Amino acid sequence: MDKRQRVKKSTNAKQDTGEVSSIEWEFINMTDQEEDLIYRMYRLVGANWVLIAGRIPGRKAEEIERFWLMRHDQAFAERRNQRN
């Protein structure tokens, strides 16, 4: 019989999902051209962030969605007003 100690892996170990609370989000700066394109694309395709991000070089879908939420969510509007 194997006398080595066996390490039991926890079945309820917390997995790192990479998600961040929206409270910790930093404001995303977009150029005027990027903002204009996001607004126009949103009117055409809705909340298809991957499709919109594909039209803006160097931007990820998560950045576009976060930008949109920060611009249109009431909680973020209050924080944005405090910054100004």
Solvent accessible surface area in square Angstrom, and as a share of the most:
residue,aa,sasa,rsa
1,M,230,1.03
2,D,63,0.33
3,K,192,0.82
4,R,183,0.67
5,Q,176,0.78
6,R,196,0.72
7,V,137,0.79
8,K,184,0.78
9,K,172,0.73
10,S,72,0.46
11,T,141,0.82
12,N,131,0.67
13,A,66,0.51
14,K,198,0.84
15,Q,150,0.67
16,D,139,0.72
17,T,102,0.59
18,G,61,0.59
19,E,149,0.67
20,V,84,0.48
21,S,60,0.39
22,S,46,0.30
23,I,133,0.68
24,E,115,0.52
25,W,47,0.17
26,E,134,0.60
27,F,47,0.20
28,I,29,0.15
29,N,128,0.66
30,M,21,0.10
31,T,73,0.42
32,D,115,0.59
33,Q,137,0.61
34,E,28,0.13
35,E,34,0.15
36,D,72,0.37
37,L,44,0.22
38,I,0,0.00
39,Y,67,0.25
40,R,111,0.40
41,M,21,0.09
42,Y,69,0.26
43,R,180,0.66
44,L,143,0.71
45,V,55,0.31
46,G,26,0.25
47,A,61,0.47
48,N,71,0.36
49,W,32,0.11
50,V,113,0.65
51,L,74,0.37
52,I,0,0.00
53,A,11,0.08
54,G,66,0.64
55,R,148,0.54
56,I,6,0.03
57,P,124,0.78
58,G,82,0.79
59,R,55,0.20
60,K,137,0.58
61,A,19,0.15
62,E,109,0.49
63,E,43,0.19
64,I,0,0.00
65,E,68,0.31
66,R,66,0.24
67,F,4,0.02
68,W,28,0.10
69,L,72,0.36
70,M,6,0.03
71,R,94,0.34
72,H,98,0.44
73,D,61,0.31
74,Q,128,0.57
75,A,62,0.48
76,F,15,0.06
77,A,20,0.16
78,E,93,0.42
79,R,80,0.29
80,R,57,0.21
81,N,103,0.53
82,Q,147,0.66
83,R,153,0.56
84,N,154,0.79
